[in-house]
Amino acid sequence: MAPVNPPYLAAHSTITRTLERVKLAPTPEKFSQDFLATKLGLKGGSPKQVIPYLKRIGFLRSDGTPTPIYERFRNESQSGAAVAEAMRHGYQTLYDVNEYLHEATDEDIRGVILQVTGQEKGSSVVRAILGSFKALRAFADFSTPTVPTIESTEEDSVVSETAEGSSLAGFGIGYTINLHLPATSDIAVFNAIFRSLRENLFR
C-alpha cells in the first residue's frame, strides 16, 4: 500500500489567507463551504480544498465543527502554540523522522518528505507539501509550551450526566486508615486518638 501523503494544498497561499481571516471572523458552529465563501470571502475551487486540509491538521472535526485547536488559534496569546500543535498532529509522519523539522532548511524538509512519501524528487506533490508546511509554519510558535488539547469523549459525557443526576444514590467511597499507635498502656491516649478520628473524619 502506498504511503498516505502529509496534508497539502497545491495553492498553499490559500492556507495563509484562510488562517488570517479565521482570526477575524467569529467561530462558526460548522466550518462549511458557505462559511468559507460568505464569512471569509474565499470563493472558487482552490479555497474549497482548505476544509479537508483543516481537518487533517486538527483544526476541524470530521463533521466540520471547530476543535479546541481552532479556538485556541483565535486567542492571540495561544495562537502560535495552537498551530505548533496542529503541525505536529498533521505532519506527524514527518516529525517522526525529525522532531525539529520546523527548524530545518527547505532542502532538509524536502528530503524528509521524499523519504516519507516515496515521491520522486521533482514531484509537484513534494513541492505542494513543502509549500503547505511552510505556510502553516509561518503562524507557529514552538517556543511556547503546548497546552494539551483534550476532546471530551462519549464516556466522559456519560460520567458527567450520571454525576448530575440522581442515579448516584447508593454510590459510596471506601477508604482504609492505618494507625500506628504509640507504645503506651495509658488508655487515655487511645481514647484521645479515637475521639479525634470520630470528630474529624467520621462526620
Protein Blocks (a to p, Z undefined) as FASTA:
>chain_A
ZZddddddfblmlmmmmmmmmmmpccdfbdcfklmmmmnopgcjklmmmmmmmmmnopac
fkopacfklmmmmpmklmmmmmmmmmmmmmmmmmmmomklmmpcfklmmmmmmmmnopaf
klmklmmmmmmmmmmmmmpcfkbccdddddddfklmmmmmmmmmmmlgoiacdddddddd
dddfbfklmmmmmmmmmmmmmZZ
